[in-house]
Amino acid sequence: MAPEVRRTVVRQDAVVTTAQLVGWGYASATVRRRVASGDWQRPFRGVVVLQSGPTSWRQRARAALLYAGPGAALTHRSAAYHHGVVRDPGPVVHVVVPHARAVTAQRGLVVHRTRRTRWSGGVLPAVEPAEAVLDMLADAATPPGAGTTAVRRDVTDAVVGLICDAVRGGVRPEALLSHARRRGRLPGRALLLAMLDEVRAGVESPLEHRFTRDVERAHGLPRGVAQRWERVDGRWIRADRVYVGLGVRAELDGSLAHPFGATDDDVWRDNAVLLTSGDTTLRYRWRHVAVTPCATAAQLATALRARAWRGHPRPCSPACPLAA
């Protein structure tokens, strides 16, 4: 293999087109034989991986781009993964091509078309991180077969989680807003705008979003200060919710890592907070917030009123226990 050919192969992650191989002097019959023997692989028509065995995600993405042809770029979850916004690339590769072109989707490949040209350069062409997130949001918020303005009520947590992951992954809320304004139609726009306001206020997960919406706001409780850093007993700690001046704080645990109770660090922190500031710490998990938000609100209200809060919680519905 000539040096310039080798450099191209390395630059393309050992993924090339059949046309390139022919141009380098390989006969079509030779290519077919190497693929049939398992020495090489053909992930898509006209694309060859010059190795046997498992391929990396980057090689699969490269193969998808070469198959899709000129002007193609990674989009949706594939672009988000490429930019480091999400940790899981998903089972398929998403590419986008100019609207004037038609590319047939293949197994493991989803093809999108657009009139917008918003590729970013780099090792692999990809849409910008904010655009990738908005594309994922639009897909998550639209049920199959529905119009582009329909929003799925059952995927709010997924959308909220996506926005939180994006911001945590380095996508600025201002960038999401700027790109959203350029789109005439965007399923989930209202949820996006509302959620970005909550992200600025410290919400970092679907559990925190539900706590703010279904526990605090729905029952007329004061809004705690989110993600407050404090130095307690010589350590820096961050509290999920602090009801400043009311002697109460709430910690929210959305993981399943410790399903049987608080960890040793949690117990230490609760004790240190109680001794240092006198605050009572209430701990809630998914079940308390998602399944029994009214009971959680009632307990939180009891703690607040036992300290310094002079307000009154309100029932969220006639069936709410606070209505009794």
C-alpha positions in Angstrom: 0.0 0.0 0.0 1.5 3.3 -1.1 2.3 5.8 1.7 -0.3 8.3 0.5 -2.9 5.6 0.4 -1.9 4.4 3.9 -2.3 8.0 5.2 -5.8 8.2 3.8 -6.8 4.8 5.3 -5.5 5.9 8.7 -7.3 9.3 8.4 -10.5 7.5 7.6 -10.3 5.0 10.5 -9.6 2.1 8.0 -13.0 2.8 6.4 -13.0 3.5 2.7 -15.3 3.4 -0.3 -15.2 0.8 -3.1 -14.5 3.7 -5.5 -11.4 4.6 -3.5 -10.1 1.0 -3.5 -10.6 0.7 -7.3 -8.8 4.0 -7.7 -5.9 2.6 -5.7 -5.7 -0.3 -8.1 -7.8 -3.0 -6.4 -10.0 -5.0 -8.8 -13.7 -5.2 -7.9 -13.3 -9.0 -7.8 -10.5 -8.7 -5.2 -12.6 -6.5 -3.0 -15.5 -9.0 -3.2 -13.2 -11.9 -2.4 -11.7 -10.1 0.7 -15.1 -9.3 2.0 -16.4 -12.8 1.4 -13.4 -14.3 3.2 -14.0 -12.1 6.3 -10.7 -10.2 5.9 -12.7 -7.1 5.2 -16.3 -6.0 6.0 -19.0 -4.2 4.0 -21.3 -2.3 6.5 -23.1 -0.5 3.7 -23.2 -0.7 -0.1 -20.0 0.9 -1.5 -18.3 1.1 1.8 -15.6 -1.3 3.1 -13.9 -1.6 6.5 -10.4 -2.9 6.0 -10.3 -5.2 9.0 -12.0 -8.3 10.4 -13.6 -8.5 13.9 -15.6 -5.9 15.8 -15.7 -2.3 14.6 -15.7 0.8 16.8 -18.5 3.3 17.0 -16.3 5.8 15.2 -15.7 3.4 12.3 -19.5 2.8 12.1 -20.1 6.5 12.0 -17.4 7.0 9.4 -19.0 4.2 7.3 -22.4 5.9 7.6 -21.0 9.2 6.4 -19.2 7.7 3.5 -22.3 5.8 2.4 -24.5 8.9 2.7 -22.1 10.8 0.5 -21.2 14.5 0.0 -22.7 16.9 2.5 -23.6 14.3 5.1 -23.1 14.9 8.8 -23.8 13.2 12.0 -27.0 14.4 13.7 -29.3 13.6 16.6 -27.9 11.2 19.3 -24.9 10.4 17.1 -23.8 14.0 16.9 -24.5 14.5 20.6 -22.3 11.5 21.4 -19.6 12.7 19.1 -19.6 16.0 20.9 -19.5 14.4 24.3 -23.0 15.6 25.3 -24.4 12.1 25.9 -22.6 9.0 27.0 -24.5 6.4 25.0 -24.4 6.6 21.2 -27.5 4.4 20.8 -28.0 1.4 18.6 -28.1 3.2 15.2 -26.1 6.0 13.5 -28.0 9.1 12.6 -26.9 11.2 9.6 -28.4 14.2 7.9 -28.1 15.1 4.2 -29.1 18.2 2.2 -32.8 18.1 1.4 -32.2 17.9 -2.3 -30.5 14.6 -1.9 -32.2 11.2 -1.4 -30.3 8.5 0.5 -31.8 5.2 1.3 -31.7 4.2 5.0 -30.0 0.9 5.9 -30.0 -1.4 8.8 -28.2 0.4 11.6 -28.5 3.8 9.8 -31.2 6.5 10.0 -31.1 9.2 7.4 -32.6 12.7 7.9 -32.9 15.5 5.4 -32.8 19.2 6.0 -32.7 22.5 4.3 -30.6 23.9 7.1 -26.8 23.8 6.6 -25.3 23.8 10.1 -22.4 21.3 10.0 -19.4 21.7 12.3 -16.0 20.6 11.1 -13.6 18.2 12.8 -12.7 14.5 12.5 -16.3 13.6 11.7 -18.7 16.1 10.2 -21.5 16.7 12.6 -24.3 19.2 13.4 -23.6 21.6 16.3 -24.2 20.3 19.8 -27.3 22.5 20.4 -28.8 21.4 17.1 -28.3 17.8 17.9 -30.0 18.2 21.3 -33.0 20.0 19.7 -33.3 17.3 17.1 -33.4 14.7 19.9 -35.9 16.7 21.8 -38.2 17.1 18.8 -38.1 13.3 18.2 -38.7 12.5 21.9 -41.6 15.0 22.1 -43.5 13.8 19.0 -45.4 10.5 19.1 -45.1 8.3 16.0 -47.5 9.3 13.3 -48.5 12.6 15.0 -48.1 16.1 13.6 -45.1 18.1 14.5 -46.9 20.2 17.1 -48.0 17.2 19.2 -46.2 16.6 22.4 -46.0 13.3 24.2 -47.1 13.6 27.8 -45.4 10.4 28.8 -41.9 11.4 27.9 -41.5 14.6 29.9 -39.0 12.9 32.1 -36.9 11.8 29.1 -37.0 15.3 27.6 -36.1 16.9 31.0 -33.3 14.4 31.4 -32.0 15.2 27.9 -31.9 18.9 28.6 -30.2 18.4 31.9 -27.6 16.1 30.4 -27.0 18.6 27.6 -26.4 21.5 29.9 -24.2 19.3 32.2 -22.3 18.2 29.1 -21.4 21.8 28.2 -24.2 23.0 25.9 -25.1 26.5 27.1 -28.8 27.3 27.7 -28.3 30.4 25.6 -27.2 28.3 22.7 -30.3 26.1 22.9 -32.5 29.2 23.0 -30.7 30.8 20.1 -31.0 27.7 17.9 -34.6 27.1 19.0 -35.6 30.6 17.8 -34.3 29.8 14.3 -36.7 26.9 14.0 -40.2 27.7 12.8 -41.6 24.5 14.3 -40.2 22.7 17.3 -42.2 20.0 19.2 -41.6 20.4 22.9 -40.7 24.1 22.6 -42.8 25.2 25.6 -41.3 22.4 27.7 -37.8 23.4 26.6 -38.3 27.1 27.5 -39.8 26.2 30.9 -37.0 23.6 31.6 -34.2 26.0 30.7 -35.6 28.5 33.3 -35.5 25.7 35.9 -32.0 24.7 34.9 -30.9 28.3 35.5 -32.5 28.0 39.0 -30.5 24.9 39.7 -32.6 21.9 38.5 -30.3 19.2 37.4 -32.4 16.1 36.9 -35.9 14.8 36.1 -36.4 14.1 39.8 -35.6 17.7 40.7 -38.0 18.9 38.0 -40.8 16.7 39.4 -40.1 17.9 42.9 -40.3 21.5 41.9 -43.4 21.0 39.8 -45.4 18.3 41.7 -44.3 18.8 45.3 -43.5 22.5 45.8 -45.4 24.4 43.1 -48.5 22.2 43.0 -49.0 22.5 46.7 -48.2 26.2 47.3 -45.0 25.4 49.2 -42.0 27.8 49.2 -39.4 27.2 46.6 -36.1 26.0 48.1 -32.8 27.3 47.0 -31.3 24.6 44.7 -27.8 23.3 44.7 -26.5 25.4 47.5 -22.9 25.0 48.5 -21.9 25.3 52.2 -19.0 24.4 54.4 -20.1 22.1 57.2 -17.8 20.6 59.8 -14.7 21.3 57.6 -16.2 19.8 54.4 -17.8 21.5 51.4 -21.3 20.0 50.8 -24.0 20.8 48.2 -27.6 20.6 49.3 -30.3 19.9 46.7 -32.9 22.2 48.4 -32.4 24.6 51.3 -35.4 26.5 52.7 -33.3 29.5 53.8 -34.4 30.9 57.2 -36.9 28.0 57.7 -34.6 25.4 59.1 -35.4 22.7 56.6 -33.6 21.2 53.6 -34.4 18.4 51.2 -32.1 15.9 49.6 -33.2 14.1 46.4 -31.7 10.8 45.3 -32.8 9.5 41.9 -30.3 6.7 41.7 -30.9 3.0 42.6 -27.4 2.6 43.9 -28.5 2.6 47.6 -32.1 1.4 47.5 -32.2 0.4 51.2 -31.4 3.8 52.8 -29.0 6.6 53.1 -25.3 6.0 52.6 -22.7 6.6 55.4 -21.8 9.9 53.9 -25.5 10.9 53.8 -25.9 10.1 57.5 -22.7 12.0 58.4 -23.9 15.0 56.4 -27.4 15.0 58.0 -25.9 14.9 61.5 -23.4 17.6 60.7 -26.0 19.9 59.3 -28.3 19.4 62.3 -25.4 20.1 64.7 -24.0 23.0 62.8 -27.1 24.9 61.6 -30.0 23.1 63.3 -31.6 22.3 60.0 -33.8 19.2 59.6 -32.9 17.2 56.5 -35.7 15.3 54.6 -34.6 12.7 52.1 -36.8 11.6 49.1 -36.4 9.1 46.3 -38.2 8.6 43.1 -41.2 6.9 44.7 -41.8 9.7 47.1 -41.8 12.4 44.4 -43.2 10.5 41.4 -45.7 8.2 43.1 -46.8 10.0 46.3 -46.0 13.7 45.7 -49.0 14.8 47.8 -47.9 12.8 50.8 -44.4 14.2 50.3 -45.7 17.7 50.1 -47.7 17.2 53.3 -44.6 15.9 55.2 -42.5 18.8 53.9 -45.2 21.3 54.9 -45.3 19.8 58.4 -41.6 20.2 58.8 -41.7 23.8 57.5 -44.6 24.8 59.7 -42.9 23.2 62.7 -40.0 25.6 62.2 -40.6 29.1 60.9 -43.0 28.9 57.9 -46.3 30.7 58.5 -47.9 29.8 55.1 -50.4 27.2 54.3 -50.1 24.4 51.8 -52.9 24.0 49.3 -54.3 20.8 47.8 -53.4 20.1 44.2 -56.8 18.4 43.5 -60.0 17.3 45.3 -58.4 14.0 46.0 -55.2 15.5 47.5 -54.7 14.5 51.2 -54.1 18.2 51.9 -57.8 18.8 51.0 -58.9 16.9 54.1 
